Amino acid sequence: MPRFHPRARKRSRDFPFSRILRQRFILYFDNRSSLAVPPEADFYRWLWQALKPHCRRVHISLMLFDEEQARSYNRDYRGKDYATNVLSFESGYDHTDTLQGDLIICPQVVLREAAEQGKTPTAHFAHLAIHGALHLLGYDHLNDSDAEIMEALEIRTMAQLGFANPYEIHE
C-alpha cells in the first residue's frame, strides 16, 4: 500500500513559483556561437541570482557570438578593435519598472581566459554572466572604489551559486 494517497501529493502545476518567476524574469537566449556552451537554464539561474536582489522584473537578451561578430560589436560600440568576454548594453527601466538590456558573451574568449586563469569554463561563464548583469544594473569598475563594490557583489553571487571567488588566483 502506498505511503501517501496519490491525490494527496501536490503536483508541480499546483505550485505557481515557476510561472511567477517566468513572468518576473524573461531571458531571450540566442546562441550564435559555433562552440558548445552551458545550457540556457544555467545562464537563466546565474543571471537571476545576480538581478533578483535589485529588481522586481527583468527582460534581457543574451547573445553568444563568435569572435568576429563580438569583435565588430566591441569596435562599433566601444571603439576597441578586439573581441571581449562580455558586453553589456543597458536600456534602463521601462514604464512598468522592468529592467531591460542586452548582453553579448564571446565563448572563444571566455574559454581562453578560463584556461589561462585555471578556472572551469562553467565557473567563468557564470562569472561573466553575473558581471554583465551587474553592468546592466549600472555597476561599473572604472575606478577602484566602484570596482570594489562590483567585485564584492560578484563574489557574493558566485558563492550563493556554489562557485569559488572568481578573483582568487588559480595556478
N, C-alpha and C positions, 0 to 999 in steps of 0.2 A: 504494500500500500504506500502511495507517495506520501512524503512527509508534509507537503503543503497541498492544499486543494488547488488544482490547476487554475481555477478562476480567481483564486486569492492572490496570485502573482501579478504584479504590475508589469505591464508591457512598456517598452521604451516609448511607444506613442502616447502613453499616459503621462509622460514627463515632458513638458514643453521646453526644457532648457536648451536643447539643440536648436529648436526652431527659433527661440528667442535670440540665441547667440547669432544665428544666421541673419536675423533681422538687424542686429546691432553692428555686425562686422561683415561687410561684403568685400571679398577679395576677388579681383579679376586676375586670374593667373594665366600667363601666356609664355610657354617655354619654346622659344625660337632657337635655342642652342642645340648644337649637334652632340653635346655631351650628356651623359646621364647625371641627373641632379636629384636631390632629395624630393620626395613626393610633395604635392601641393598641400596635403594635410599637415606636413611638418612646418612648412612656411606659414600656414594659417595659424598654427599653435604658437610659433615663435613671435610672429607679428602681434597677435592678440595679447600675448603676455606683456609685451612692451607697451602697447597702446591702451589697454583697458584701465590702468590707474589714472589716465589723463583725459579720456574722452568716453562719452556715452555711445556715440555712433561713429562708425568709420566706413568709408568707401574708398578703397585704394586699388590700384592696379600694380601688379608685379610682373615685370617682363624680364626674361632671361635671354640675353643676346650674346652671340659670338663676338669675338674681339673686334672684328671690323666694324660691326654696327655699334658696339659700345664705344669704340674709339670715335666714330662720327658724332655721336651724341655728346661725348665729353668735349670734342673740338667745337661743335656748334654752340653748345650752351655754357661751357666753362672756359673756352679758349685754350684748352690743353689737348695737344695732339697725341694722345695715347689712351689705351683702354684702361679704365679704372675698375676697382672691385664693385663699387656701388654708387649709383647716382640717385639723388632724391629731388623730386620736383613737387614742392609744396603748393597746393592750391588753396589752402586755408579751410575755413568752415563755411558751409552753405547756410541758407535761411533756417534750416532745421537743426543747426548746431552740429552738423555732421562733418568730421574731418575728412578732407579729400586730398588725394595726391597720387603721385606715380613713383614707383621705384624701378630702377634698372640694375640688374646684377649680371656681371660677366663671369660665368662659370670657369672659363680658362684662367682668368686672373685669380679667382678665389682658390682654385685647386693648386695653382703655382705658389701662391702665398702660404697656403696651408702646409705644403711640403717644405717650403723654406723655413717656416716658423715652428715646425714639428707639431702641428695640430692635426686633428682629424678633419677631413673635409666637412663632415656634418657639423662639427662644432664651429668651424669657420663660416659656413653658410648661415648658421643660426646667428652668430655674432654680427655678421654683416647685414642680415635682415633686421635685427634689432637696432643696429647703428643707423640704418636707413630710416627706420620707423621714428627714431628719436629726432632725426633731421626734419621729418615731416611735422613733428610737434614744435619745431622751432629751436631745438637744441643745436649747438654748434661747438666747434673746437678751435676757433680762430685765435683765442688767447688761452693762457694757462688756466685761469680760474673757470672759464666756460668748459674747457677740456676736462678738468677735474670733475665737474658736475656731471657731464655727459658720460664719462668713463665710469663713475660710481653707479649711475643708472644701468649702464650696460653690464657691469659686474654683477649687480644685484639681480637683474633679469636673467642673466645666464645661470646664476646659482639657483634661482627658482625653477629653472628648467632642467637642472641637474648637470650643468656644464661647469667646467673649471673657469677660473678667472682668465679672460682672453688676453690680458696684458702681462701675464706671467710669462717669462721667457722659458721656452721648452728647448731642450738640447738633445 
